[in-house]
Structures are given as structure tokens and as C-alpha cells.
């Protein structure tokens, strides 16, 4: 028997079908071990020796692999054809060697597509494990571990509220934060444009003023309304004649097939997918045999694929759409060993695959790959100059006409910027023509700051700088979101206060290690390792020689000194110059104290030097003082019944109201749907009166209560709950509405936030055939097969969840779950034998958090 190891069950199932009976295919479910999340996992004093530990939830898979390997004549490692795939294969080999279960013959095979031809061809051409790729993996893993486990403790102790820092994530965060600073420091500039709406032969077009009073007009030339109106009047009074018509042929070539990076960018632009969602869907399309391997820097296609694409083009279009010669694209990747074939369909006769997001992403891959082998588009770009009788004023109109669409008939690449006026069509005009002038307008504009990064533009910028690698971009961006260093609104990255503070700290004390050139240079060195041009331990030694002393130097400083340094570093942002020339650090509350950055238990903030006499504070990251300050507790008024003061305060978990003092004080959080600025005495009295009794239920006679809980406003009756949509409903809901809401909630589920009815039935489990349902629980969505429940990770969108994803979540949860109680009772005498395993549980759990 020959044992084949792959990463996923879906891949295993497909490959076993292709190979036949002599092969047994098992899945490792990704990496089987990692560096434990504790000090000493990498030892720089011992040649950067690494202590690996098996994942605690992979025991079931490891046992199955180990048992099968003991009876196998040959081990075939068939994991993905990249550095991470090589590493998984190496880990499997090392674990089996330690268990003395390694077969005598061990081969490594790779294939770029999961098709029968590709798999059988790979099996016929095995090779040994690539030691250079394994060294590159070890170097990256050790480097990320050393940065995370050395730098993060410095952050925790010297920067209150900071979470952790990573090598690539910190540089990506710096890009987002710097863009935020650019936007905040941007000063809009007013400018005006003057344009005339013209018509020739019944077709309208727009011509813009480009020369006025004999002077050339640029975008910012006209900066005042008076000048704009004067220019408008001159255009209205003039009779404009076509002086010059310039026509220029233009050829546009198709873009190459997708790489990992360009796929993530285009899916973000056209489909609105996050990088992580794109890679998750692409992984499933690859495992289903629909597309080639999706982690690649290469833009070239296999010769047989090019022939198939050209044939598909000729079947779909006429011969003019097929170029005379096949198009050959050259990869720009420095490390050829990690550059594979571009992402393309495995079969160009399949123009549709799957449904939903799978179908949409496949369609994108299919059209891009097919278009890459189509003929160029031919266009005619026209520029028309119109001059008035005085020769002092001129208008210009531009546009283009598509003579032959070529690849544009199938696909056009998305863009991050706005539309191009050159794309507009113009009527046919000749010199001497006098088109009719329908109207003239003068419009006010303001220059705009640079846009915040989208996933597409941030990935593109990282790639341009040579930071990270395309296969890591999805996880890098997800880490920034998970740590709350950034937030995403309308597909744009906004830097959170915690992210800005961490970036400021790193720029001030570890500037070299978050510089773009240094990080890109380190990536090149890591690529040299995988290419066999550098020794991995020497690269790590050179990095560690400077990095370790720097962290010790910063660790020796007092937190107050650190805060003072950051205060000076960020002064231009935190305390920008005032228009009246007054001191920007002067406290607006007491008029005497000076403002400065302070570090608190829950993060940084701006405070007055006269504390505690002056309690002025404002959040970090809010420059200026207009409306941004929290000047301390605010008395809203007196309670109409008790006469006690009701005070608005800010605490660890946000703003709240308080009546009374000490242990006897009554407090209530200010709900999120009631903005802090709208908090009035009336609202405060209402909130402090909670819980509110709506009345007694007409059937049970037990009270119905309305209140605010951990998950928002709700109704409660006899141990059962129903959600309310807003805070206002707590005070507005009457008996009839309350009874109806409770009845609806009872039909849907046993408690608030729960639901007995599935959100969706996903289908039969591909391995157990049990029906899998998507459910809504109190703590979020989860999937169940009737026996095992698995909560959806934050990175998984329940609306995009597939059957295979759900099955893998259930399998992983089942593998990690403890034995059933009935089984424990059946063998009480073996309890002592199981004790040592129980001691290992904490360490096994820790490995699940090993990545930094």
C-alpha cells in the first residue's frame, strides 16, 4: 500500500479517485505542528534551534497517518507546490520519523492543478523534499516568532493598551496610519472649471476651457469665483471654431493571467471580496479541480493551456480575435523557485463552475485567462481644439472610438481611480466647423486628499514595495482587523487609535524595523534562502545581532519616558498650530495647564498637567480641542423624584450615567444607538428607571420586563427572552406588542439570539452524509450535523459559507472534542494511564495561538 498525504479532505477525495486501489490518501488538515507560544521555542544561542509541538486538535489525524504509515511501503507527500506545502510535507515526515513509522521510501510530488492528467504525471515524476524551501520556511517562521515574542512584551510593558506587533503586519499598519496622517494634514484648495456643452450633428459633447486671455489654464489656475464667472462670460460671448482635429491610433494589450496578488485586487474591485475570502473561495475551486494553484507569482501559462485558450477563443469569436502568435508573459518574481504557473481554468471548455461566490470568482479567472490570449484592442483617440475669434480663448474636447474591441469584448481590468474622460465618444468634426454652443457652466471644486486604502490598493502597494509575499497578504490584513488596529468601512481601511499609537511607538523606537526598505530587503534575503543563494541561520544571525540589543535598550526605559518621547514625536499631529497663533498645548478647560500625552491602564489619552484640579481629557488621536474633549464628569441635572445629581461619566467600557455615590450609586451604560452627545436629563431618568415592567402576561400572569442587557435591549418573561430593535422600544412597547414579540421568539428559539429554525440547510456532510445546518446562536452563527456544533470563526462570513467549509469546521471540532462521558465510564481503571496526557493539555492548547 502506498500512502499519499495532502492537506485537505476535499483534495484527498479527488486524488484518491484518480489514483486507484493501491493508494490510500489521507489529509493532514493543514499544518500539524508549530512553534509553541512560549519563550524558548527558538534558541538563538543554539543555531536558532526550534522546538516544535504538535497541534492539540490534530491528534486524530496524526494517529490515522501514523497507523497507515506503519503498513505502507511508500510515503508520497503531495501537499501544495509552494513553501508552505513543502513545510507541511517536511513536518509530516519528521513526526513519522520520531514515531518510527516512516516508510523506507519517501517521495515528494507536486501538481499545479488537481486533474487526472496532472496528478498521474506528478506521480510518475517524484522528487525529494526541497531543503532550500524548507530552510526558507524555517527562517520565516523563526523570524516572525523572534520579532513577535521579543517585541510584543516591550509593547505590553511600555505602551498601555497595546496588544502585539508582527514583522510584516507592523509595516502594513504603518502604511494605513501614514495615509490617515496625510488625510488629516491635507488642506483643500479651491479651484474652478469652466466648460461648454456643445452639439454637432445632433450629438452633444463637452469642451473644457484650456486657454483664457492668452494664458494656458491648468486645473488649479482659476482659484476664485470672480475669475471663473469672468471666464464663463468670455466663453458665452465667443464664437468657437474647430481649429485642429488630432486623431491618434491607440493599441491596448490584454493584461496577463492572474497572480495571487492581482486576483485579490481584482476580486476586491469587482466583487467586493476581502483578500481572505478570495483565497478561501480560490482554494476550494483549486481543490475541486476547476482552477490551477492559486498561490503564485507567475504570469506564464503552460503551452497546452495556451493552445486550449486559443481554441476556445476561435470557437467563441471569429478569427480576428485570435492573435497570429501566442502571447508569452514574463514573470517579475525574483525567486523563480516559488513562481508557478499563473492562475487559470484547468479546462477552457468550462465557462461556468459552481454557484454564488464560487461561480463569480471562477468567471473572473476564466475571462482574465482567456482574454490574455486574445487580440489587442484598437482604438482611435481624438483631441479637438476650438478657438474663439480673438484667438485668446480656447476649448478642448477629448474622446476615443473603439475600432476593434479585441480582448475588451470579453474582459476589462478594474481600476481604483475615477473614470477617464478620454473614454467618451465625440461627433465627427472637421477644421472650420462651428458647433452649436448650448450652455456654459462654471463649477467650484476642491482638491481631495489621497483616498484611504482599500484591500486592493493596499495589497498593490505592499507588492510594489516588496513587503511580504502575495500568499501572506490575506492573513496579514486579517491580523490587523483582529487586533482592532484598523477597521473597515465601505471597503476602506481606517486606522484605529490603538494602531496609530503602536505605529508611533515603532517609528520612534524601532524605526529601522518598520522601514519599507529594510523590510523589503529582508524579504529579498528570505527569497535568497529559498533559491539556495543564502544560508538561513546566517540571515537570522545578522538580524538578531542588532534587533535583540535594541529591544533591551527600550525595555530598560521607564514607561513615563517612553510616553514623553511619543508625545514629542506626535506633537505635530496631536497639537497642530492654531489659527490665532496661541499655544496649542494650552488647556482649553482651565486655561493654565499644558496638555500632554499620558499612558493609562486602558491606553493613551491627552490630559491637563493641572490634574487632579483640572480633569480635562481627550482621546488619543483626536487633534485639536473643538468637540473632541472629555472635560470630566458632567452634571445633567437632578432626578425629579430623589433630587440627586445625575452625572455623565466615561469609563473603561464607554460613557455611562450615575446617580448617587459609592456602593449605593445607581449606574447605567449609555446605549450605542443613543449618541453620547444626545444624552439628556430625560433620557438619563429613563435609563436609571430600568428595568421597566410592561405588565403581567395575560396567559401566565407573570410579569413581562423590558431592559438592556449584554446583547442590547430585550423583553423577558418566565425565563424566556425576545430582542428589541432599539433602546426607544424599551419604553414604547405595550402589552400586545410584547406578547407578540415573545411568541415570535419562542417559535424561533429557546432564548434571545437563539433560533431552532436553521438559517440554511447546507446539505449532506461529504464524508458522514449527516445533514449540516447553519444556525444562529446566542454567541453567533454555528453549524451542526446533529451531533457536533462548530462556531463560525470571525473570518468566515455566514452568508458565504459553503458545505465543504462547514464540514471541515465540524470535523475539526469533533477531532478536538473530549471523549463522551459514556466512554469514560466504560474504562475507569485506565484513568491513571491517561493522567500524563491530561497534563499536556495546557501546552497543546497554547499551540493553537502560536502564530505571532
C-alpha positions, 0 to 999 in steps of 0.5 A, a space after each residue: 500500500 502506498 500512502 499519499 498525504 495532502 492537506 485537505 479532505 476535499 483534495 484527498 477525495 479527488 486524488 484518491 479517485 484518480 489514483 486507484 486501489 493501491 493508494 490510500 490518501 489521507 489529509 493532514 488538515 493543514 499544518 500539524 505542528 508549530 512553534 509553541 507560544 512560549 519563550 524558548 521555542 527558538 534558541 538563538 544561542 543554539 543555531 536558532 534551534 526550534 522546538 516544535 509541538 504538535 497541534 492539540 486538535 490534530 491528534 486524530 489525524 496524526 494517529 490515522 497517518 501514523 497507523 497507515 504509515 506503519 503498513 505502507 511501503 511508500 510515503 508520497 507527500 503531495 501537499 501544495 507546490 509552494 513553501 508552505 506545502 513543502 513545510 507541511 510535507 517536511 513536518 509530516 515526515 519528521 513526526 513519522 520519523 520520531 514515531 518510527 513509522 516512516 516508510 523506507 521510501 519517501 517521495 515528494 510530488 507536486 501538481 499545479 492543478 488537481 486533474 487526472 492528467 496532472 496528478 498521474 504525471 506528478 506521480 510518475 515524476 517524484 522528487 525529494 523534499 526541497 531543503 532550500 524551501 524548507 530552510 526558507 520556511 524555517 527562517 520565516 517562521 523563526 523570524 516572525 516568532 523572534 520579532 513577535 515574542 521579543 517585541 510584543 512584551 516591550 509593547 505590553 510593558 511600555 505602551 498601555 493598551 497595546 496588544 502585539 506587533 508582527 514583522 510584516 503586519 507592523 509595516 502594513 499598519 504603518 502604511 494605513 496610519 501614514 495615509 490617515 496622517 496625510 488625510 488629516 494634514 491635507 488642506 483643500 484648495 479651491 479651484 474652478 472649471 469652466 466648460 461648454 456643452 456643445 452639439 454637432 450633428 445632433 450629438 452633444 459633447 463637452 469642451 473644457 476651457 484650456 486657454 483664457 486671455 492668452 494664458 494656458 489654464 491648468 486645473 488649479 489656475 482659476 482659484 476664485 469665483 470672480 475669475 471663473 464667472 469672468 471666464 464663463 462670460 468670455 466663453 458665452 460671448 465667443 464664437 468657437 471654431 474647430 481649429 485642429 482635429 488630432 486623431 491618434 491610433 491607440 493599441 491596448 494589450 490584454 493584461 496577463 493571467 492572474 497572480 495571487 496578488 492581482 486576483 485579490 485586487 481584482 476580486 476586491 474591485 469587482 466583487 467586493 471580496 476581502 483578500 481572505 475570502 478570495 483565497 478561501 473561495 480560490 482554494 476550494 475551486 483549486 481543490 475541486 479541480 476547476 482552477 490551477 494553484 492559486 498561490 503564485 507569482 507567475 504570469 506564464 501559462 503552460 503551452 497546452 493551456 495556451 493552445 486550449 485558450 486559443 481554441 476556445 477563443 476561435 470557437 467563441 469569436 471569429 478569427 480576428 480575435 485570435 492573435 497570429 502568435 501566442 502571447 508569452 508573459 514574463 514573470 517579475 518574481 525574483 525567486 523563480 523557485 516559488 513562481 508557478 504557473 499563473 492562475 487559470 481554468 484547468 479546462 477552457 471548455 468550462 465557462 461556468 463552475 459552481 454557484 454564488 461566490 464560487 461561480 463569480 470568482 471562477 468567471 473572473 479567472 476564466 475571462 482574465 485567462 482567456 482574454 490574455 490570449 486574445 487580440 489587442 484592442 484598437 482604438 482611435 483617440 481624438 483631441 479637438 481644439 476650438 478657438 474663439 475669434 480673438 484667438 485668446 480663448 480656447 476649448 478642448 474636447 477629448 474622446 476615443 472610438 473603439 475600432 476593434 474591441 479585441 480582448 475588451 469584448 470579453 474582459 476589462 481590468 478594474 481600476 481604483 481611480 475615477 473614470 477617464 474622460 478620454 473614454 467618451 465618444 465625440 461627433 465627427 468634426 472637421 477644421 472650420 466647423 462651428 458647433 452649436 454652443 448650448 450652455 456654459 457652466 462654471 463649477 467650484 471644486 476642491 482638491 481631495 486628499 489621497 483616498 484611504 486604502 482599500 484591500 486592493 490598493 493596499 495589497 498593490 502597494 505592499 507588492 510594489 514595495 516588496 513587503 511580504 509575499 502575495 500568499 501572506 497578504 490575506 492573513 496579514 490584513 486579517 491580523 490587523 482587523 483582529 487586533 482592532 488596529 484598523 477597521 473597515 468601512 465601505 471597503 476602506 481601511 481606517 486606522 484605529 487609535 490603538 494602531 496609530 499609537 503602536 505605529 508611533 511607538 515603532 517609528 520612534 523606537 524601532 524605526 529601522 524595523 518598520 522601514 519599507 526598505 529594510 523590510 523589503 530587503 529582508 524579504 529579498 534575503 528570505 527569497 535568497 534562502 529559498 533559491 539556495 543563494 543564502 544560508 538561513 541561520 546566517 540571515 537570522 544571525 545578522 538580524 538578531 545581532 542588532 534587533 535583540 540589543 535594541 529591544 533591551 535598550 527600550 525595555 530598560 526605559 521607564 514607561 513615563 519616558 517612553 510616553 514623553 518621547 511619543 508625545 514629542 514625536 506626535 506633537 505635530 499631529 496631536 497639537 497642530 498650530 492654531 489659527 490665532 497663533 496661541 499655544 496649542 498645548 494650552 488647556 482649553 478647560 482651565 486655561 493654565 495647564 499644558 496638555 500632554 500625552 499620558 499612558 493609562 491602564 486602558 491606553 493613551 489619552 491627552 490630559 491637563 498637567 493641572 490634574 487632579 484640579 483640572 480633569 480635562 481629557 481627550 482621546 488619543 488621536 483626536 487633534 485639536 480641542 473643538 468637540 473632541 474633549 472629555 472635560 470630566 464628569 458632567 452634571 445633567 441635572 437632578 432626578 425629579 423624584 430623589 433630587 440627586 445629581 445625575 452625572 455623565 461619566 466615561 469609563 473603561 467600557 464607554 460613557 455611562 450615567 450615575 446617580 448617587 455615590 459609592 456602593 449605593 450609586 445607581 449606574 447605567 451604560 449609555 446605549 450605542 444607538 443613543 449618541 453620547 452627545 444626545 444624552 439628556 436629563 430625560 433620557 438619563 431618568 429613563 435609563 436609571 428607571 430600568 428595568 421597566 415592567 410592561 405588565 403581567 402576561 395575560 396567559 401566565 400572569 407573570 410579569 413581562 420586563 423590558 431592559 438592556 442587557 449584554 446583547 442590547 435591549 430585550 423583553 423577558 418573561 418566565 425565563 424566556 427572552 425576545 430582542 428589541 430593535 432599539 433602546 426607544 422600544 424599551 419604553 414604547 412597547 405595550 402589552 400586545 406588542 410584547 406578547 407578540 414579540 415573545 411568541 415570535 421568539 419562542 417559535 424561533 428559539 429557546 432564548 434571545 439570539 437563539 433560533 431552532 429554525 436553521 438559517 440554511 440547510 447546507 446539505 449532506 456532510 461529504 464524508 458522514 452524509 449527516 445533514 449540516 445546518 447553519 444556525 444562529 446562536 446566542 454567541 453567533 452563527 454555528 453549524 451542526 450535523 446533529 451531533 457536533 456544533 462548530 462556531 463560525 470563526 470571525 473570518 468566515 462570513 455566514 452568508 458565504 459559507 459553503 458545505 465543504 467549509 462547514 464540514 471541515 469546521 465540524 470535523 475539526 471540532 469533533 477531532 478536538 472534542 473530549 471523549 463522551 462521558 459514556 466512554 469514560 465510564 466504560 474504562 475507569 481503571 485506565 484513568 491513571 494511564 491517561 493522567 500524563 496526557 491530561 497534563 499536556 493539555 495546557 501546552 497543546 492548547 497554547 499551540 493553537 495561538 502560536 502564530 505571532 
